[in-house]
């Protein structure tokens, strides 16, 4: 049983998590349960255009060179790699076993993925003459976790409204031209070296209540007064004082 569990989970969770599963298999549930999880989606921007520029073998090698370090970041943060969806990555935390501070680990993984990209792009420019840009969306909430599929083929995965919301957040990174967007479920997650900044409130497809969006900015990229000035822009924007908000935004961007 221990050999089976180690083989089954070693490819998509960290060795530490596998050790915990093997040590206490009675805590493992694969039949389906509702749990609080953190969910991360990431996607390469403009991947269709990139794929048209490369031969199939080059494209496969590029994806392998990109996905390998990104997957290792998720595993190091005790995440569970759910699946690759083409060039996209889906991962979650707090299943199949409980993970302490899973929201913080998910955000840390997303920021580490973005931080790893410049070095990777240096190699990609040399090898393929291109650079990659990615978007990361992260949310936390209750979801159904377990083996989903048919009697013959199934995956250990998470499904539910909160999973869909995490995917929507990743899609919104394109609209807001931001590398990472997290939901208000992550609003109190503090990561050293970064400042969390409110972006907007939106009603995403499939949700009736608006969701507050946040992003993370590196501290060394922020002026001392920028958070306060940005908060003032949001106040004007929500008061429908759009001309004043645009003026303040223009001053902020100089």
Secondary structure, DSSP 8 states (H G I E B T S, - for coil): -HHHHHHHHTTTS-HHHHHHHHHTGGG---S-EEEEEEEEEEEETTHHHHHHHS-HHHHHHHHHHHHHHHHHHHHHTT-EEEEEETTEEEEEES-SS--TTHHHHHHHHHHHHHHHHHHHHHHHHHHHS----EEEEEEEEEEEEEEEE-SSSEEEEEESHHHHHHHHHHHHHHHHT-SEEE-GGGTT---TTEEEEEEEEE--TT-SS-EEEEEEEEGGGS-TTHHHHHHHHHHHHHTT-HHHHHHHHHHHH-
